[in-house]
């Protein structure tokens, strides 16, 4: 009996998770089946994804919309200027689900300014089929790649031989590197690391390892922040990211935070909130405690900025604004009328963004967008680093 072949779809049908930050999700019921609707943001595009929760076959429906496309869909969207505002509105609307051929229709009713109701349809496309589909697709792709390699080998036979020889040498170097990294890892478990650890492979190879000791984000996640600092402060060269404070390790007392972080320059603050968002700020001049509770000092810092890891955005300060606060110790490291951290910040939701944040920092669409639209939050953890 001939085996049934699964037809391959276009490669664009395969789901793309890259740089999508999902911020809201709903459950819609139809015929005893649960459909999960997820709203995400990818750059300046709204991603709407629907999945069935109990089905055996795993597949998704998805569609992407720009703000202008949504505004063309209905006049009701014209009052919203950001994707976060639109998502906040859409999650309040009652949805109905209808499957049609290989697509899925989300229907919802909008109440128009003229008092009439308008039925709006969002047409989502099926973009990922079951596991067998992916296996067949990858096998086909693999066959195509092998054919291309064979043609290239015939065309560049001598060059390939030389490259293979070089590859063999690289594998040996890589083996030595892994051995040295394992030695360094064992060293870190049993003793204190030197201030500037380095691995010597042989007389010609010397590799320095920069340690980024964060429990909130990876080094890869903050590369865009470090690149921004290098590009905008070319005179400042740094090769160390030193952890000077961590709330979960040193306590969430702002007094202790100031004791460990005051009078230090080039300070990077990273915060994870109970909303699941990661954000923070940078100050070149740093922070300082004022002993008098009425003595508040506001300073300009042209290199200061706020940032969002989730949105991968940097918000530079206005150069003529005093954005850094030197304040009493009961307040944490503070950016003037923008972002405030208070005592017991891991146990209380009294930390907050101020509505006036747009007056001090550029590029902010929604005043609380760094925290998913919420002004107040509790810190899951807070880390402070000094760039040296």
Secondary structure, DSSP 4 states (H G I P E B T S, - for coil): -PPPPPPP--GGGS---TT-EEEEEEEEEETTEEEEEEEEEETTEEEEEEEESS-SS--EEEEEEEHHHHHHH-GGGGG--SHHHHHHHHTTS-EEEEEETTEEEEEEEEE-TTS-EEEEEEEEEEEE--HHHHHHHHHHHHHHHHHHHHHHHHHTHHHHHHHHHHHHHHHHHHHHHHHHHHHHHHHHHHSPPPTT-EEEEETTEEEE------SS--HHHHHHHHHHHHHH-TT-----EEEEEEHHHH-S-HHHHHHHHTT-SSEEEEEEETTS-EEEEEESS---B-SSTT--EEEE-TT-EEEETTTTEEEEBPTTSEEEEEB-TTB-S-BTTTEE-BSSTTT-S-EEE-GGGGGTBSS-SSTTGGGTT-SEE-EEEEEEEEE-
